[in-house]
């Protein structure tokens, strides 16, 4: 009896370990997607088939704690590792090579747009979906261009870091929304990422409070919106992403010199290729 059950028990343990390692790696990729411009943590949750349990846990944590937490612990640990690990690298790149880094991010966003567009059309594309995308694009583009024309300079403080936390949480609960989308045009992305990478409590505390408040206030509403009006919601996010991407392109850097222009173009192409490779990996290994 012992000899028969022992191998089976060892196989079960090995299976659990492999499953948790896979979930940890998926969590790391979701964490990377949450902080990396152009890649949405929410979309990766959808691709890996864990968006629904994550949203059920966030919208009703007490009701779903016992059933969902054991499965999601390795995912959550992986998210934290991926998010904090890449934040330090991004902080250095944005400080040392700001224009080239932004061009890589623009390429990442451009490369991810086809897969985002496909995700948005999973449940069809009615007239209302196209309207929502166009309205979101025009409104956000006008708002961001208006801020730049008025030369509005945002000084990061506790309140703005709360807003950063709001955007961070939104990037997980709203598939397609990258938290950098609104932070980069407002000049908040670099200081926020720098603060996170250096474990600055003046940044991490309000960011965490903003994220928790957003999850508490919006998770049920966003979950309902994507269940009932998936195409309209996702296409609106597409419009926001496209508008915000146009605004962050460092056009003045292209005109600075021939070498700067070439470097920026190469960085955009490299970012787009990286995003397309990520999309191919997700298509093969997601679900």
Secondary structure, DSSP 8 states (H G I E B T S, - for coil): -HHHHHHHHHHHHHHHHHHHHHHHHHHHHHHHHHHSTT--HHHHHHHTT-HHHHHHHHHSHHHHHHHHHHHHHHHHHHHHHHHHHHHHHHHHHHHHSHHHHHHHHHHHHHHHHHHHHHHHTTT---HHHHHHHHHHHHHHHHHHHHHHHTT------HHHHHHHHHHHHHHHHSTT--THHHHHHHT-HHHHHHHHHTT-HHHHHHHHHHHHHHHHHHHHHHHHHHHHSHHHHHHHHHHHHHHHHHHHS-HHHHHH-HHHHHHHHHHHHHHHHHHHHHHHHHHHH--
